[in-house]
Amino acid sequence: HKPQKLCWAEAAGTLRDGLRAYTALHYLAPVSPGTSVLVLDGASPFGTIAIQLAQHRGAKVISTAHSLEDKQYLERLRPAGARVIDVSHGKIDVAESCLEETGGLGVDIVLDSGVRLYSAEDEPASRCQLLPHKHDIITLLGVGGRWITTERNLQLDPPDSHSLFLKGATVSFLNEEVWNLSNVQQGKYLDIL
């Protein structure tokens, strides 16, 4: 049910992020009880829905927060239980925190909101401040892990591909328009809604 304080236009705006989260966690990387999921930028609309959907399916959720306000917001989410990593100061290593949280095994599913492709010197300052590096994501993926990325220009070097190969991990691209482009998926909006 739509909360009374929420107007219909704002409610309709959640459909896109909801469909993206559902596509990621149902079709690209099916979530089951006990699965560990890392949601990068969990306070975003997409991240919030992905966290709640993963928790609803019994996953152990880890999320990153880009500010103190984001961290507080994520900690107040219901159902509670997502582990929040505050990356706003740049002192926390996401890969190290995730490996520590999973006992060194790595996470099963990573949902990103963009990644750094190059070193900090080679990327614009605004882009590299809060985004994890692609190597960090590959490092924190567990055996058989799935990386769902929204980075349209992702380029993996041969050593990155080799690491993914050794882990049996996969990379899937989450294009928000995929539902409109695929004739196989037409009509499935009603099933989801």
C-alpha positions, 0 to 999 in steps of 0.5 A: 500500500502507498503511504498517504503522505506519498504522492502518486508521482513519487510512488511511480518513481520507485518502480524503476529502481524496484524493477532494477533491484528485482532484476538483479536479485531474481534474474541476474543473481538469484538470492537465497537464504544465507547468501551474502550480498554487498550493496554499494551506496545502500542509501540510494533508492536502488540500494534501499530497495535492493537491501530490503529485497535481499533481506526479505529473501533471507540474505545477509546484507552488507552495505556502504554509506557515503555520509553519516546521514546515509549511515544513520538512514541505513541503520534505521531501515526495517527490517534491521540487520544490514551491516553498514560500512561508512566509506565517507572518510576514505579510511575504510577498506571495503574489501577488507571489511567484507572479507572480515565480515564473511570470515575471509570467504568473500561475498556471494553477490555484489551490486554496485552503483559504479566503480573506479576503473583506473587509479586515483591519479587517472580519474576525476576527483569527483568520481573516485572519491566514494566509488570502490576500485574494480580490483577491490570488488574482484578481491571481495567476491567469493568463490562462485560470486556474482558481480552485478554492475551498472558500470557501462564502460567496465574494462577488465584486464587479463589479470582481472579476468584470470582472478574471476576465472579462478574464483568461478565468478561472473560479471553481469551488467544491469542496464535499467532499460533491459525490460524495455528492450527484451521481447522475452521479458514483455508482460512480466511487469505485472508478475512483479508488481 
